[in-house]
């Protein structure tokens, strides 16, 4: 009965099509779709195919139901690489989450994708500080790590720009904003270099302290402050571009300056206002700042500066410190993996490890001070003279921008007769 019903249904549909064709209403009477409509139809088929992949997984039953997806997977590997190289990293991440088949496809195309991005998309600073792996060892994770570092640099640069424009230049002229735009683009690679220095500094400390045999009388999780690691920092500094080493250091000093300013209550507030606004808590000390710089890097600094008020910044800082403690957080292993500890053996060693964080005044500055000695030839005499002036005035942002931010005029040769110093000069 079902078969007879189906045949009758088909016969009626054919008769109806013939009648419509005889009246001029049919396939011939329809307008041909435009190129845009055809492209939209193709895009809809592609999206529908990927959605079916995401709903039902990747297997034999899926490949039988999605002909478009099957045809896509049957393309030559060269075409897959050409198509994937046109996508951004975020698009590739979204595509990986679509199905296991696409995840495997992107993973198998990892080495050629890394070669393409290194050759056409990445700058020389990125590949110089973080050399790509060998062609047979390249993987997609290298691109993901570089993307995280670049995003952290851009976010921190944006927060530093907001600090200058919002907190300092309250009445900004159009000329000052134009000048800042050009320097903002210059700051991104400098912040990226500072991120590399802090990341390598953290790696040197963890390699020194994790996995070390300790006496049983001193077993227990502990983070303390220690003296500097000048020898290791000298090795790190050699990888930075020689003409810009001093600029990298000034950018680091400016980051510490802004972070220290944002982790203490505003100085203009009275005791009553501090109590009402929740600013009565103690400001962050140098140990806390060194902790977030060494173990958090520029990514965590950007998150702290992005908080809208002082209370949230202090709360986020306290949360970051406590989440690394195996005695106060159940997910401490995941947080230590974010810091860079991937070895299971080293993770097991953290509950009984003593990690020494370099004191804030011993990070980078003693090395530069040593290189600035008269007998040293690491810097020119002009750079040495400018260094002492900048360190005395703390005007790191003026040195980086090349002009006085507060007055909007060149920093060199400023002969202003204004006898009153701005109250926020020490904070810049």
Residue pairs with C-beta under 8 A, 6 or more apart in sequence:
17 26
20 26
21 27
21 28
33 41
45 68
46 68
49 66
49 68
49 69
49 72
50 69
50 98
50 99
50 102
52 62
52 65
52 66
52 69
53 62
53 66
53 69
53 98
53 99
53 101
53 102
54 97
54 98
54 99
56 62
56 65
57 99
57 100
58 99
58 100
58 101
58 102
62 69
62 99
62 101
63 69
63 70
63 73
69 101
73 101
73 105
77 108
77 109
80 105
80 109
81 109
81 112
81 113
81 116
84 92
84 105
84 106
84 109
84 113
85 112
85 113
85 116
85 117
87 95
89 143
89 144
89 147
92 106
92 113
92 140
92 143
93 144
95 102
95 106
96 102
96 103
96 106
97 103
106 113
106 140
107 139
107 140
110 138
110 139
110 140
111 135
111 136
111 138
111 139
113 140
113 143
114 132
114 133
114 138
114 139
114 140
114 142
114 143
115 132
115 135
115 138
117 143
117 146
118 127
118 132
122 146
123 189
125 189
125 192
125 193
125 241
126 146
126 149
126 150
126 192
128 239
128 241
129 192
129 193
129 196
129 239
129 240
130 145
130 146
130 149
130 196
132 138
132 142
133 139
133 142
148 299
149 192
149 195
149 196
149 199
150 192
152 195
152 297
152 298
152 299
152 302
153 188
153 189
153 191
153 192
153 195
153 298
154 188
155 299
155 302
155 306
156 191
156 195
156 255
156 298
156 299
156 301
156 302
156 305
157 184
157 187
157 188
157 191
158 302
159 258
159 302
159 305
159 306
160 187
160 191
160 254
160 255
160 258
160 305
161 180
161 184
161 187
163 258
163 262
163 305
164 180
164 397
164 405
165 172
165 177
165 180
168 405
168 406
168 424
168 428
169 176
169 405
169 406
173 408
175 408
176 405
176 408
179 401
179 403
180 401
183 400
183 401
183 402
186 400
187 251
187 400
190 244
190 247
190 248
190 251
190 400
191 251
191 255
191 298
193 240
193 241
193 244
193 248
193 251
194 248
194 251
194 252
194 255
194 298
195 297
195 298
195 299
196 236
196 239
196 240
197 233
197 236
197 237
197 240
197 248
197 252
197 364
198 293
198 294
198 297
198 298
199 297
199 340
200 236
201 229
201 232
201 233
201 236
201 294
201 358
201 363
202 294
202 295
202 297
202 339
202 340
203 340
204 229
204 232
204 236
205 229
205 294
205 355
205 356
205 357
205 358
206 339
206 340
206 341
206 346
206 355
208 229
208 356
209 353
209 354
209 355
209 356
210 341
210 346
210 349
210 350
210 353
210 355
211 345
211 346
211 349
212 353
214 352
214 353
214 354
218 354
219 352
220 352
220 354
221 325
221 326
221 327
221 350
221 351
221 352
221 353
221 354
222 353
222 354
222 355
223 291
223 324
223 354
223 355
223 356
223 357
224 354
224 355
224 356
224 357
225 287
225 290
225 356
225 357
225 358
225 359
226 356
226 357
226 358
226 359
227 358
227 359
227 362
228 358
228 359
228 362
228 363
228 366
228 367
229 358
230 366
230 367
230 370
233 363
233 364
233 367
234 367
237 245
237 367
240 248
246 368
246 379
246 383
246 387
247 400
249 364
249 365
249 368
250 390
250 396
250 399
250 400
251 396
251 400
252 364
253 365
253 394
253 396
254 396
254 397
254 400
255 298
255 301
256 289
256 293
256 360
257 394
257 396
257 427
257 428
258 305
259 289
259 292
259 293
259 301
259 304
259 305
260 284
260 289
261 427
262 304
262 305
262 310
262 313
263 283
263 284
263 288
263 289
263 304
263 310
263 313
263 314
263 317
264 283
264 284
264 310
265 274
265 279
265 281
265 283
265 310
266 279
266 310
269 277
269 279
273 279
274 280
277 309
277 310
277 311
278 310
278 311
279 310
279 311
281 311
281 314
284 314
284 317
286 359
286 360
286 361
287 357
287 359
287 360
288 317
288 321
289 360
290 357
290 358
290 359
290 360
290 363
291 321
291 357
292 300
292 301
292 304
292 317
292 320
292 321
293 301
293 360
293 363
294 357
294 358
294 363
295 324
295 339
295 357
296 320
296 339
300 320
303 316
304 313
304 316
304 317
305 313
307 313
307 316
322 328
322 329
323 329
323 331
323 332
323 335
324 332
324 335
324 336
324 339
325 332
326 332
326 350
326 351
327 351
329 335
332 350
333 347
336 347
336 350
337 347
341 347
341 350
368 387
370 376
371 378
371 379
372 378
372 379
372 384
372 387
372 388
374 384
379 387
386 399
390 396
390 399
394 425
394 426
394 428
395 404
395 411
395 425
395 428
396 428
397 405
397 428
398 404
398 405
398 411
398 428
399 411
401 411
402 410
402 411
403 409
403 410
403 411
404 410
404 411
404 414
405 428
406 422
406 425
406 428
407 414
407 416
409 416
